[in-house]
Amino acid sequence: MIAVCDEKIAKKGPDVGLSFYAFFANKNDNPELLMEAAEWWIREHELDHFEKATKIKKMVQLARPSTAFAEAL
């Protein structure tokens, strides 16, 4: 997750927004992981659809979530 955030920030600057879809390819080849990402993003953290990449990166660095979603990405 941190690498994806870093990539987006490097390309578009510190105000770039992203959604949990940014961590997946354009195909849905792992629906369980996608649903876990949605749960982590929407229910657990009550994030808006788009959030600043810097915010997501900081959340992951501070919390180090133990979800398969965070570990897989």
WOTA-V965723 format. One line per field, one symbol per residue. ss: DSSP state (@ for helix, = for strand, . for the rest). psi: psi as a letter, one per 40 degrees, with the letter a starting at -180 (. if undefined). Layout:
ss->???
psi->???
This chain:
ss->.@@@@@@@@@@@....==.@@@@.......@@@@@@@@@@@@@@......==@@@@@@@@@@@....@@@@@.
psi->dddddddddddeieehiiiedeeiieigegddddddddddddddefiidhihdddddddddddgieiddddd.
